[in-house]
Amino acid sequence: MQAGLSQDKLVALIDSAVTKTAIARYEKGVMMPKFEIIELLAEKLGLDVDYFFRPLTVSISGVKFRTNNNLGVRREESLKQIITAHIERYLELEQLLNISTTFENPLKGMIIRNREDVEKAANILHEKWNLGHNHLPAVMKLLENYGIKVIEIDSDEDFEGYSAHANGSIPIIVVRKSATTERKRLTALHELAHILLEFDPELTDSQIEILCFNFGGAVLIPDQTYFRDFGTYRTSFSKLELGIMKDTYGMSAVAFAKRTSELGVMSKNRLIPLFEMVRKDPMEMHIGNNTMIDNATRFDKMLSRAISERNISLTKAAELAGINIDELIKNYTDND
């Protein structure tokens, strides 16, 4: 499932070493493969042999993929399994270090019906999490500090974000590692909306997605902060001002233009040239300095601690990181 393979394709990958019927029986747990078959599966699927002997400890629920994604059922299932494996290793590392976290929803019980409710929710979140009304320097660290597991995965551009709960109560947010910093920050807060907010059941999925996007923008730049720093009425923005905004608030210029539209700061006629300007540079390479970094680091810090304190072997650390031993030594130790 992680590799996105059908049983037939898996049989072909291992050169018909076993039949499709055997694969099905392995999956159902009614037959155990011989060790040489396990070694072959591990080799062809790029996994360690130990992977096949790991206990299944995580169940994923409340999964939210973007309703406008083009992933397809097999790709979604593949991503679910990849994410589940990440979370299993994450929770095992916490257990090995005797670390536990708790999560409390600061917006519990608040029903969201429209954008005005979203603005109110974003302001309440700023107040309850003591975020103030200036820029948020590290969104990923913020979420991790409040008990949310944030994971960055390698993926094509068909995937942006994902939110779910592990074992019924542990909130998870997953973002695409290769996305721009500004996009990752907004995606993470968009997924946070799915975790924190309770939406009116009469809203459609597409309406909920729009409100989640609104929430992300409102958390990055609350309404009063926007009015203080950019004014309540504007006729235009220069590329220089957009670059300063982007470098300060970690919000892309196109997301800022949408935030400007939401708050009614510019007329529709004035918004058209603003959107045209930012869309001429889709990657926004010429807007701002593009030096902001915002990554999920908690897992890496825990793993480095476990290695330094010799709580685990390098072999175990590599298994938990999902990489080979050479990569582990290069990225997590002082050895060359």
FENFENTA-V922334 format. One record per pair of residues at least 12 apart in sequence whose C-alpha atoms are under 7 Angstrom apart, sorted by the first residue. I is the first residue (numbers start at 0). GAP is how many residues later the second one is. D is the distance in Angstrom with one decimal. If there is no record, write none. Layout:
((I:GAP:D) (I:GAP:D))
This chain:
((0:76:6.5) (0:77:5.0) (0:80:6.5) (1:76:4.2) (1:77:6.6) (1:79:5.3) (1:80:5.4) (2:75:6.3) (3:70:6.1) (3:71:6.2) (3:74:5.3) (6:13:6.0) (6:16:6.9) (7:12:6.3) (12:31:6.9) (13:26:7.0) (13:30:6.8) (56:31:6.5) (57:26:6.8) (57:30:6.0) (57:108:6.2) (57:109:5.8) (58:107:5.6) (58:108:5.0) (59:24:7.0) (59:104:6.6) (59:105:5.7) (59:106:4.7) (59:107:6.2) (60:103:5.8) (60:104:5.3) (60:105:6.4) (60:107:6.4) (61:102:4.9) (61:103:5.9) (62:100:5.9) (62:101:4.4) (63:98:5.8) (63:99:5.3) (63:100:6.2) (64:96:7.0) (64:97:5.3) (66:138:6.8) (66:139:6.8) (68:89:6.9) (69:88:6.5) (70:87:6.3) (88:231:5.1) (89:209:6.7) (100:46:5.6) (101:45:5.4) (102:43:6.3) (102:44:4.8) (102:45:6.9) (104:91:6.0) (105:19:6.7) (105:22:6.7) (106:14:7.0) (106:89:6.1) (106:90:6.7) (107:88:6.9) (109:87:6.9) (109:88:6.3) (110:87:5.1) (110:88:5.5) (110:89:6.2) (111:85:6.8) (111:86:6.0) (111:87:4.7) (111:88:5.9) (112:86:6.3) (112:87:5.4) (114:96:6.3) (117:93:6.9) (117:96:7.0) (117:97:5.6) (118:96:6.9) (118:99:6.2) (121:93:6.4) (121:96:5.8) (121:97:5.2) (121:100:6.9) (122:99:6.6) (132:92:5.9) (134:85:7.0) (134:113:6.5) (134:114:5.0) (135:84:6.7) (135:113:6.6) (137:156:5.5) (138:46:6.1) (138:155:6.8) (139:154:6.4) (139:155:5.9) (139:156:5.1) (140:155:6.3) (143:154:6.9) (147:23:5.2) (147:24:5.8) (148:22:6.3) (148:23:4.8) (148:24:6.2) (149:22:6.0) (149:23:4.9) (149:24:5.8) (149:146:6.0) (150:22:6.4) (150:23:4.8) (150:24:6.5) (150:145:6.5) (151:22:5.7) (151:23:5.0) (151:24:5.6) (151:25:4.8) (151:144:6.9) (152:22:6.5) (152:23:5.4) (152:24:5.3) (153:22:6.1) (153:23:5.5) (153:24:6.8) (154:21:6.0) (158:17:6.7) (159:15:5.9) (159:16:5.5) (159:27:6.9) (160:13:5.5) (160:14:4.6) (160:15:6.6) (160:26:6.0) (160:30:6.8) (161:12:5.0) (161:13:6.7) (161:29:6.4) (162:28:5.6) (172:15:6.6) (172:18:6.4) (174:12:6.9) (174:13:6.6) (180:111:6.7) (180:112:6.1) (180:113:6.1) (181:68:5.2) (181:69:5.0) (181:70:5.4) (182:69:6.9) (185:30:5.5) (185:31:6.9) (188:27:4.6) (189:22:5.0) (189:23:5.3) (189:25:6.6) (189:26:4.9) (192:19:5.3) (192:22:6.5) (193:18:6.9) (216:42:6.3) (219:29:6.7) (231:33:5.5) (232:32:4.7) (232:33:6.1) (233:31:5.9) (233:32:5.4) (234:31:6.1) (234:35:6.0) (235:34:6.8) (235:38:7.0) (238:48:6.4) (241:45:6.8) (242:44:4.8) (242:45:3.6) (243:44:6.1) (245:42:6.1) (246:41:5.9) (246:42:6.6) (246:43:6.9) (246:45:6.7) (249:42:7.0) (252:25:6.4) (253:21:6.8) (253:24:6.0) (256:17:7.0) (256:18:6.6) (302:14:6.9) (303:28:6.0))
